[in-house]
Amino acid sequence: MGIFDILQMSMYFAPAFFGHLLGKCLKRKYPIVEIMKLGFVVLGTFALVWWPYLHSYEAAMQVISRLAPFERGIYEDYVANFWCTTSVLIKWKRLYAIKSLKLMSLSATILAFLPSFIQQVKSPSNLGFLYSLLNSSFSFYLFSYQGMFYCWVDTLFFASICDVSLIFMFLCFIIAVHEKSILLPLLPASLLALHEPHLHGWFTYYALFSMYPLICRDQLLLQYIAVLGLFVLIYYSPGGNYGKGMKISSGTMAVLSLPLLCSILLHTMYLQIEPPKRYPFLFDALIMFICFSQFIILTLYTNYKQWMLDFHPRHVGSKKDL
């Protein structure tokens, strides 16, 4: 738990850990005792880490402000999340105050990870936990605000002393969304590679593609091509697990191929063609739209797969649970 106080991006995985641990506690002989023990460990860890800053309210707020820089806005650059993608049609920053955007982001993030969270509380398992890590991190990447909900900090911190479940609410909003944040959902997706080889290859490609404008600005194109080429060479090599046992209809293949072809064209257009002066970030926006559409499809698919574990328990995994 201490890592949440050091690296705020670890919050991407907080709902999955909390749901899995809570589900395990509820299945024990004395669930209330187990939950109290879990709460004691969480509160004790936070008290130990925050002890040097609790001598004054100002000191604690200064640390929080460093962890959660709200002044950066609800998104940065052309990140392929909900707020940035829909801002083409809805000017969120102009229409709504920061406080309103925080509330909307809070609600959207909770609604996004809630199905995955509930499934793990209901039926915790090894494989379900990996799906939950992916779904939780996807939820934060797609819907969370760049920071934490300041107006809730004091209430949630003191309420957490009485109810460990509220600690989770305190944890969930120390977040920063950036193009590189997509690497966080990519971690659990990699852990699912043997179970979901097609998903892993699909997600890895679009995760890299979503960072393409940033990579070009940082002059890392050669490294990008080398890494992507090496991944394709290894992952799709003869004898690999990719595609084994998969049956994809022609209609589905056509739907998947269209954004892939567009992304390949955009790779070249971004470097070779000058965008219109009226729309200097046209290609950045197109890349964002394509990647966002794929991320939405992926998160719907992985939530579905996680809930299907309840109906196919033989696929849950190992004999020993986490």
C-alpha positions in Angstrom: 0.0 0.0 0.0 2.9 2.3 0.6 3.6 2.6 -3.1 0.3 4.5 -3.5 1.8 7.3 -1.4 4.9 7.5 -3.6 3.7 6.9 -7.1 0.2 8.2 -7.8 -0.2 6.2 -11.0 -0.4 3.1 -8.9 -4.0 4.1 -8.3 -4.8 2.6 -11.7 -4.6 -0.8 -10.0 -6.2 0.1 -6.6 -9.8 -1.0 -7.4 -8.6 -4.4 -8.6 -6.5 -5.0 -5.5 -9.2 -3.8 -3.2 -11.9 -5.8 -4.8 -9.8 -9.0 -4.9 -8.7 -8.6 -1.3 -12.2 -7.8 -0.1 -13.7 -10.7 -2.0 -11.1 -13.0 -0.3 -11.9 -11.6 3.1 -15.7 -12.1 2.6 -15.1 -15.8 1.9 -13.2 -16.5 5.1 -14.8 -18.0 8.2 -14.8 -14.6 10.0 -15.2 -12.0 7.3 -15.6 -9.0 9.6 -12.4 -9.8 11.4 -10.5 -10.2 8.1 -11.8 -6.9 6.9 -10.8 -5.2 10.1 -7.3 -6.7 9.8 -7.0 -5.5 6.2 -8.2 -2.0 7.3 -5.6 -1.9 10.1 -2.8 -2.7 7.7 -3.9 0.0 5.2 -4.4 2.7 7.9 -1.1 1.7 9.6 0.8 1.9 6.3 -0.7 5.3 5.4 -0.1 6.7 8.9 3.6 5.6 8.8 4.2 7.1 5.4 2.3 10.4 6.0 3.5 10.9 9.6 6.3 13.4 8.8 3.7 15.6 7.0 0.8 15.5 9.5 2.2 18.1 11.8 0.2 20.7 9.8 -2.6 21.0 7.4 -0.5 23.1 5.0 2.3 20.6 4.8 -0.1 17.7 4.0 -1.8 19.8 1.3 1.5 20.8 -0.2 2.4 17.1 -0.7 -1.0 16.4 -2.1 -0.7 19.3 -4.6 2.6 17.8 -5.8 1.0 14.4 -6.3 -2.1 15.9 -8.0 -1.5 18.9 -10.2 -5.0 20.0 -11.1 -3.8 23.2 -12.8 -2.7 21.1 -15.8 -6.4 20.5 -16.8 -8.4 17.4 -17.3 -6.0 16.1 -20.0 -2.7 16.8 -21.7 -2.0 17.0 -25.4 -3.9 14.5 -27.5 -4.2 11.6 -25.1 -6.6 8.9 -26.4 -9.1 9.1 -23.5 -12.8 10.1 -23.3 -12.3 13.7 -22.3 -9.8 14.6 -25.0 -11.5 12.7 -27.7 -15.0 14.1 -27.1 -13.6 17.7 -26.6 -13.6 18.0 -30.4 -17.4 18.2 -30.1 -17.8 19.3 -26.4 -15.5 21.9 -25.1 -15.3 20.6 -21.6 -12.7 23.2 -20.4 -14.8 26.1 -21.6 -18.2 24.9 -20.6 -17.5 23.6 -17.1 -15.5 24.7 -14.1 -12.8 22.5 -12.7 -15.0 21.5 -9.7 -17.7 20.2 -12.1 -15.2 18.4 -14.3 -13.8 16.7 -11.2 -17.3 15.4 -10.2 -18.0 14.2 -13.7 -14.6 12.5 -14.0 -15.1 10.9 -10.5 -18.5 9.5 -11.5 -17.4 8.2 -14.9 -14.3 6.5 -13.4 -16.3 4.8 -10.7 -19.0 3.6 -13.2 -16.3 2.3 -15.5 -14.4 0.1 -13.0 -17.5 -0.9 -10.9 -18.5 -4.0 -12.9 -15.0 -5.4 -12.7 -14.7 -4.5 -9.1 -18.1 -6.2 -8.2 -17.1 -9.4 -10.1 -13.9 -9.7 -8.0 -15.8 -9.1 -4.7 -18.3 -11.7 -5.7 -15.9 -14.3 -7.2 -12.2 -13.6 -6.6 -9.8 -15.6 -8.6 -6.3 -15.5 -10.1 -7.4 -15.0 -13.7 -10.3 -12.7 -12.7 -7.8 -10.6 -10.8 -5.6 -10.1 -13.9 -8.7 -9.1 -15.9 -9.7 -6.7 -13.1 -6.2 -5.1 -13.2 -6.6 -4.5 -16.9 -10.2 -3.2 -16.6 -9.4 -1.0 -13.6 -6.4 0.6 -15.3 -8.4 1.1 -18.5 -11.1 2.9 -16.5 -8.6 5.4 -15.0 -6.9 6.0 -18.3 -10.1 6.6 -20.2 -12.1 8.6 -17.7 -10.0 10.0 -14.7 -9.0 13.6 -14.1 -5.4 14.7 -13.7 -5.4 14.8 -10.0 -7.4 14.1 -6.9 -10.7 15.3 -5.6 -9.4 18.0 -3.1 -12.8 18.8 -1.6 -13.2 15.1 -0.6 -9.8 14.6 1.0 -10.5 15.6 4.6 -13.9 13.8 4.7 -12.6 10.6 3.2 -9.4 10.5 5.3 -11.2 10.8 8.6 -14.1 8.6 7.5 -11.7 5.9 6.5 -10.8 5.4 10.2 -14.3 4.1 10.7 -14.8 2.2 7.4 -11.9 0.7 5.5 -13.9 0.7 2.3 -13.8 4.5 2.2 -10.0 4.3 2.1 -10.4 3.0 -1.4 -12.4 6.2 -2.3 -9.6 8.3 -1.0 -7.1 6.3 -3.1 -8.8 6.4 -6.4 -8.3 10.0 -7.5 -4.5 10.7 -7.2 -4.1 10.3 -10.9 -2.4 11.9 -13.8 -3.5 11.1 -17.4 -0.8 11.4 -20.1 0.0 9.6 -23.3 2.5 7.3 -21.5 -0.2 6.3 -19.0 -1.4 3.7 -21.5 1.6 1.7 -20.5 -0.1 1.0 -17.2 -3.0 -1.0 -18.7 -0.4 -2.7 -20.9 1.2 -4.4 -17.9 -1.8 -6.6 -16.9 -2.5 -7.1 -20.6 1.0 -8.6 -20.9 0.2 -10.9 -17.9 -2.9 -12.1 -19.9 -0.9 -12.8 -23.1 -1.1 -16.6 -22.8 -4.9 -16.5 -22.1 -5.6 -13.7 -24.6 -2.9 -13.6 -27.3 -5.0 -11.8 -29.8 -6.0 -9.1 -27.3 -2.4 -8.7 -26.2 -1.1 -8.1 -29.8 -4.1 -5.9 -30.6 -3.7 -3.7 -27.5 0.1 -3.5 -27.7 0.0 -2.1 -31.3 -2.6 0.6 -30.5 -0.9 1.4 -27.2 2.3 2.1 -29.1 0.4 4.0 -31.9 -1.3 6.2 -29.3 2.1 7.5 -28.3 3.3 8.0 -31.9 3.0 11.8 -31.9 4.8 12.1 -28.6 7.5 9.7 -29.8 8.0 11.8 -33.0 8.3 15.0 -31.0 10.9 13.3 -28.7 12.8 12.1 -31.8 12.5 8.5 -30.9 11.1 7.2 -34.2 14.0 4.8 -34.9 13.6 3.2 -31.4 9.8 3.0 -32.1 10.2 1.2 -35.4 12.8 -1.2 -33.9 10.7 -2.1 -30.9 7.5 -2.5 -32.9 9.3 -4.5 -35.6 10.9 -6.8 -33.0 7.5 -7.3 -31.3 5.8 -8.3 -34.5 8.7 -10.6 -35.5 8.6 -12.4 -32.1 4.9 -12.4 -31.4 3.7 -13.5 -34.9 6.5 -15.9 -35.5 5.6 -19.5 -36.7 4.9 -21.7 -33.7 3.7 -18.9 -31.5 0.4 -18.9 -29.6 -1.1 -16.1 -31.6 -4.3 -17.2 -33.3 -4.4 -20.7 -32.0 -8.0 -21.9 -31.5 -9.4 -18.6 -32.7 -12.3 -18.3 -35.1 -12.9 -14.8 -36.4 -15.7 -14.1 -38.8 -15.1 -12.2 -42.0 -17.2 -9.3 -40.8 -15.3 -9.0 -37.5 -12.0 -9.2 -39.5 -13.2 -6.4 -41.7 -14.0 -4.2 -38.7 -10.6 -4.9 -37.2 -8.8 -4.4 -40.4 -10.2 -0.9 -41.2 -8.7 1.0 -38.3 -5.4 -1.0 -38.7 -5.1 0.1 -42.3 -5.9 3.7 -41.3 -3.3 3.6 -38.6 -0.6 2.3 -41.1 -1.5 5.2 -43.5 -1.3 7.7 -40.6 2.2 6.5 -39.7 3.4 7.8 -43.1 1.1 10.8 -43.4 2.2 12.2 -40.0 5.8 12.4 -41.2 5.4 13.2 -44.9 2.3 15.4 -45.3 1.9 18.9 -43.8 -1.5 19.2 -42.1 -3.8 22.1 -43.1 -2.9 25.5 -41.5 -6.4 25.7 -40.0 -6.1 22.3 -38.4 -2.4 21.9 -37.4 -3.1 19.0 -35.2 -5.4 17.1 -37.6 -3.2 13.9 -37.7 -2.8 13.9 -33.9 -6.6 14.0 -33.5 -7.1 11.2 -36.1 -4.6 9.0 -34.2 -6.4 9.8 -31.0 -9.8 8.9 -32.4 -8.6 5.6 -33.8 -6.9 4.6 -30.6 -9.8 5.6 -28.4 -12.2 3.6 -30.4 -10.0 0.5 -30.0 -9.5 1.1 -26.3 -13.3 1.3 -25.8 -13.8 -2.0 -27.7 -11.1 -3.6 -25.7 -12.4 -2.6 -22.3 -15.9 -3.8 -23.2 -14.4 -7.1 -24.3 -12.3 -7.6 -21.2 -15.2 -6.7 -18.9 -17.3 -9.3 -20.7 -14.5 -11.9 -20.4 -14.1 -11.3 -16.7 -17.8 -11.8 -16.0 -17.9 -14.9 -18.1 -15.4 -16.5 -15.6 -18.4 -16.9 -13.3 -20.1 -19.2 -15.9 -16.9 -21.1 -16.9 -15.1 -21.7 -13.5 -12.9 -24.3 -15.1 -11.0 -21.5 -16.9 -10.3 -19.6 -13.7 -6.8 -20.9 -13.3 -4.5 -22.3 -10.7 -5.3 -24.3 -7.6 -4.0 -21.7 -5.3 -5.6 -18.3 -5.2 -3.7 -15.0 -4.8 
